[in-house]
Amino acid sequence: MYLKSEKPNDLNQMLKEFDGFNLVVHNRLISAKLEWGKLDEARQLFDEMPERNEVSWTAIISGLLRYGRVEEAIWYFERNSFPSLFSWTAAISGLVQNGLSVKAMKLFVEMLQSGVLPNNVTLTSVIRACGELSDVNLGMCVLGLIVKVGFEHDLSVSNSLITFNLRLNDTVSAMTIFNRMQSKDVVSWTAILDMYVQKGELAEARRVFDEMPERNEVSWSTMISRYSQSGDAEEAVNLFIHMVQQGFKPNKSCFASVLSALASLEASVMGKIVHGHILKFGMERDVFIGSSLVDLYCKCGGTKDGRVAFDSILEKNVVCWNSMVGGYSLNNQLEEAKELFDKIPRKDNISWNSLITGYLEYEKFDEVFEVFSDMLLSGERPSKSTFSSVLCACASLASLERGKNLHGKAIKLGFHSDIFVDTALVDMYAKSGDVESSKKIFKRMPKRNEISWTAMIQGLAENGFAEEALAVFEEFEQTKSIAPNELLMLAVLFACSHCGLVDKGLYYFNSMEKVYHIQSNDRHYTCVVDMLSRSGRLSEAEKFILDMPCEPEVQAWAALLSGCKTYRNERMAERVAEKISELAEKNPEGYVLLSNVYASAGRWLDVLHMRKLMKEKGLKKSGGYSWIEVRNQPHFFYSQDGSHNESSEIYGVLELMRSEMVLK
């Protein structure tokens, strides 16, 4: 009683009442000292004992092994005056726990040679050692011994055999053992549950979970984690709620999984409730849970709360630093992201990619290239994700020279056959106008996915090779190994629109649900309206808009208005303009579109009226511009803009060229 309460004064008084040496009391004292981590005091007590028994030896051996002091434990084991099954088992189990499975198996052989037969605890440790060594033959030998000594139906031994077979990916043997077990406990069920989870068979895992007569924190956490990872965040959160309601205490892994699920749902209110549970259990300073909290709050737009969670982590690792940098980047707080990025003690690849992705997302392309250069100078090796992001920046600027330079670096680093880098190269070359290079890369790709095909089809269509784009889609259909997605079908409709193949475009649109099982979205409908409007089928386009099952985008009406202007259908144009004006109240883009339409029609009073409304609502129209890249430096030219430092020379040459063209 005094030992359990850890009251030394009362304990010393109690010990005085014993007349001389008491073996049982000393054994209990040694065990207590070992439990408290006072190993040297335990050794001193043991060494001073005038008499010892097998309990004494077993206690000191197992206690030292528990704290990783293997050499000392083996020293005592070799001098054991009372070698018994318990001391052999303590030594074997301790060696396995310390990752010394080879030594454990050698000791097990010595035990058998000395004539001592194992018990279920010994066999459980030996099976674990076989699993650690991934030695099938050794495992089969142990299995024969298990049958010989009559432990084949023992619960703990059977559970170890299941784990051993699963470690060797022998799921058939694991299921055979499970089905033959006369009794099963929560460990047995959880092992089978984990088997289905590792195989990715979530439906079977859920069936096993629902059939379990009892569950523990591990089984709950396994299911919550798998639902979160597989994208079913709502079910992960529901299971977490049921777990808490049934009185189970979530572990760190469980909290991290449910926070990840809530982050994907952007459920800040529920996230704060879970945060409350974390505070209740005192886990908020844990680095893994803290990183998950940072991610949750930042994905919900709360970078201040995310920063509080970040600052509360006592020992930060690179993961939590990256989470906070990524959170700032996600919320367009790029200055804060850069400031924190510079403070990271040891940056990894993800640190650099988090900052690059943030600059890319908000079109800070110069900063993308600057950070990438710093990354190379730091000695950090870019990943395929890095190349994809930087190539995307090149594509957005149509920066062919930079793109070629990156292509060379990708080849040098061995990424020339990577599907993600190759897809980014296809997109970059196409958007930079070098269609031939884009086609070459696409043709030599050893493996393609739906994104690769989409990039090639879209690239050809945007560069005026719409018919060739459709030929590529027909080639894609013949592969039959990849199903088209929404973006790929949008690229196909875009190609049909830009080469006037209206009937073919309508066929593909109508086939989306029937043949390809893809639900049409706003962008698909808008593309069809654009296709009909470009070909002059204005009445059909208007009817198509009115019959849409969803609210049409402003862009759909704008496409029809553009068609009305091209084919001079003023009556319909008035109706469409009125509709855009109505939608502008809900979607400010409508004002910009109307202003542009009125300007192109020379209706300057209407333009002034639209500009006035835009100003009242705080809207700004981004100016259109052209640009040209010279020696990796893009030069931008806005309408009537003389801000370029060589403006007079540029416009002088332009005027000279124009006059020469007029003369000829």
Secondary structure as the mmCIF struct_conf table of DSSP 4:
data_model
#
loop_
_struct_conf.conf_type_id
_struct_conf.id
_struct_conf.beg_label_comp_id
_struct_conf.beg_label_asym_id
_struct_conf.beg_label_seq_id
_struct_conf.end_label_comp_id
_struct_conf.end_label_asym_id
_struct_conf.end_label_seq_id
HELX_RH_AL_P HELX_RH_AL_P1 TYR A 2 SER A 5
TURN_TY1_P TURN_TY1_P1 GLU A 6 GLU A 6
HELX_RH_AL_P HELX_RH_AL_P2 PRO A 8 LYS A 16
TURN_TY1_P TURN_TY1_P2 GLU A 17 GLU A 17
BEND BEND1 PHE A 18 PHE A 18
BEND BEND2 GLY A 20 GLY A 20
HELX_RH_AL_P HELX_RH_AL_P3 LEU A 23 GLU A 35
TURN_TY1_P TURN_TY1_P3 TRP A 36 GLY A 37
HELX_RH_AL_P HELX_RH_AL_P4 LEU A 39 GLU A 48
BEND BEND3 PRO A 50 PRO A 50
HELX_RH_AL_P HELX_RH_AL_P5 GLU A 54 ARG A 66
TURN_TY1_P TURN_TY1_P4 TYR A 67 GLY A 68
HELX_RH_AL_P HELX_RH_AL_P6 VAL A 70 GLU A 78
TURN_TY1_P TURN_TY1_P5 ARG A 79 ARG A 79
BEND BEND4 SER A 81 PHE A 82
HELX_RH_AL_P HELX_RH_AL_P7 LEU A 85 GLN A 97
TURN_TY1_P TURN_TY1_P6 ASN A 98 GLY A 99
HELX_RH_AL_P HELX_RH_AL_P8 SER A 101 GLN A 113
TURN_TY1_P TURN_TY1_P7 SER A 114 GLY A 115
HELX_LH_PP_P HELX_LH_PP_P1 VAL A 116 PRO A 118
HELX_RH_AL_P HELX_RH_AL_P9 ASN A 120 LEU A 133
TURN_TY1_P TURN_TY1_P8 SER A 134 SER A 134
HELX_RH_AL_P HELX_RH_AL_P10 VAL A 136 VAL A 149
TURN_TY1_P TURN_TY1_P9 GLY A 150 GLY A 150
TURN_TY1_P TURN_TY1_P10 GLU A 152 HIS A 153
HELX_RH_AL_P HELX_RH_AL_P11 LEU A 155 ARG A 167
TURN_TY1_P TURN_TY1_P11 LEU A 168 ASN A 169
HELX_RH_AL_P HELX_RH_AL_P12 THR A 171 ARG A 180
BEND BEND5 GLN A 182 SER A 183
HELX_RH_AL_P HELX_RH_AL_P13 VAL A 186 LYS A 199
TURN_TY1_P TURN_TY1_P12 GLY A 200 GLY A 200
HELX_RH_AL_P HELX_RH_AL_P14 LEU A 202 GLU A 211
BEND BEND6 PRO A 213 GLU A 214
HELX_RH_AL_P HELX_RH_AL_P15 GLU A 217 GLN A 229
TURN_TY1_P TURN_TY1_P13 SER A 230 GLY A 231
HELX_RH_AL_P HELX_RH_AL_P16 ALA A 233 GLN A 245
TURN_TY1_P TURN_TY1_P14 GLN A 246 GLY A 247
HELX_LH_PP_P HELX_LH_PP_P2 PHE A 248 PRO A 250
HELX_RH_AL_P HELX_RH_AL_P17 LYS A 252 LEU A 265
TURN_TY1_P TURN_TY1_P15 GLU A 266 GLU A 266
HELX_RH_AL_P HELX_RH_AL_P18 SER A 268 LYS A 280
TURN_TY1_P TURN_TY1_P16 PHE A 281 GLY A 282
TURN_TY1_P TURN_TY1_P17 GLU A 284 ARG A 285
HELX_RH_AL_P HELX_RH_AL_P19 VAL A 287 LYS A 299
TURN_TY1_P TURN_TY1_P18 CYS A 300 GLY A 301
HELX_RH_AL_P HELX_RH_AL_P20 THR A 303 SER A 312
BEND BEND7 LEU A 314 GLU A 315
HELX_RH_AL_P HELX_RH_AL_P21 VAL A 318 LEU A 330
TURN_TY1_P TURN_TY1_P19 ASN A 331 ASN A 332
HELX_RH_AL_P HELX_RH_AL_P22 LEU A 334 PHE A 341
TURN_TY1_P TURN_TY1_P20 ASP A 342 LYS A 343
BEND BEND8 PRO A 345 ARG A 346
HELX_RH_AL_P HELX_RH_AL_P23 ASN A 349 GLU A 361
TURN_TY1_P TURN_TY1_P21 TYR A 362 GLU A 363
HELX_RH_AL_P HELX_RH_AL_P24 PHE A 365 SER A 378
TURN_TY1_P TURN_TY1_P22 GLY A 379 GLY A 379
HELX_LH_PP_P HELX_LH_PP_P3 GLU A 380 PRO A 382
HELX_RH_AL_P HELX_RH_AL_P25 LYS A 384 LEU A 397
TURN_TY1_P TURN_TY1_P23 ALA A 398 ALA A 398
HELX_RH_AL_P HELX_RH_AL_P26 LEU A 400 LYS A 412
TURN_TY1_P TURN_TY1_P24 LEU A 413 GLY A 414
TURN_TY1_P TURN_TY1_P25 HIS A 416 SER A 417
HELX_RH_AL_P HELX_RH_AL_P27 ILE A 419 LYS A 431
TURN_TY1_P TURN_TY1_P26 SER A 432 GLY A 433
HELX_RH_AL_P HELX_RH_AL_P28 VAL A 435 ARG A 444
BEND BEND9 PRO A 446 LYS A 447
HELX_RH_AL_P HELX_RH_AL_P29 GLU A 450 GLU A 462
TURN_TY1_P TURN_TY1_P27 ASN A 463 GLY A 464
HELX_RH_AL_P HELX_RH_AL_P30 ALA A 466 THR A 479
BEND BEND10 SER A 481 ILE A 482
HELX_RH_AL_P HELX_RH_AL_P31 GLU A 486 HIS A 498
TURN_TY1_P TURN_TY1_P28 CYS A 499 GLY A 500
HELX_RH_AL_P HELX_RH_AL_P32 VAL A 502 LYS A 514
TURN_TY1_P TURN_TY1_P29 VAL A 515 VAL A 515
BEND BEND11 TYR A 516 TYR A 516
HELX_RH_AL_P HELX_RH_AL_P33 ASP A 522 ARG A 534
TURN_TY1_P TURN_TY1_P30 SER A 535 GLY A 536
HELX_RH_AL_P HELX_RH_AL_P34 LEU A 538 LEU A 546
TURN_TY1_P TURN_TY1_P31 ASP A 547 ASP A 547
BEND BEND12 PRO A 549 CYS A 550
HELX_LH_PP_P HELX_LH_PP_P4 GLU A 551 GLU A 553
HELX_RH_AL_P HELX_RH_AL_P35 VAL A 554 THR A 566
TURN_TY1_P TURN_TY1_P32 TYR A 567 ARG A 568
HELX_RH_AL_P HELX_RH_AL_P36 GLU A 570 ALA A 584
TURN_TY1_P TURN_TY1_P33 GLU A 585 LYS A 586
TURN_TY1_P TURN_TY1_P34 PRO A 588 PRO A 588
HELX_RH_AL_P HELX_RH_AL_P37 GLU A 589 SER A 600
TURN_TY1_P TURN_TY1_P35 ALA A 601 GLY A 602
HELX_RH_AL_P HELX_RH_AL_P38 TRP A 604 GLU A 616
TURN_TY1_P TURN_TY1_P36 LYS A 617 GLY A 618
HELX_LH_PP_P HELX_LH_PP_P5 LYS A 621 GLY A 624
STRN STRN1 TYR A 625 VAL A 630
TURN_TY1_P TURN_TY1_P37 ARG A 631 ASN A 632
STRN STRN2 GLN A 633 TYR A 638
TURN_TY1_P TURN_TY1_P38 SER A 639 GLN A 640
BEND BEND13 HIS A 644 HIS A 644
TURN_TY1_P TURN_TY1_P39 ASN A 645 GLU A 646
HELX_RH_AL_P HELX_RH_AL_P39 SER A 647 LEU A 663
#
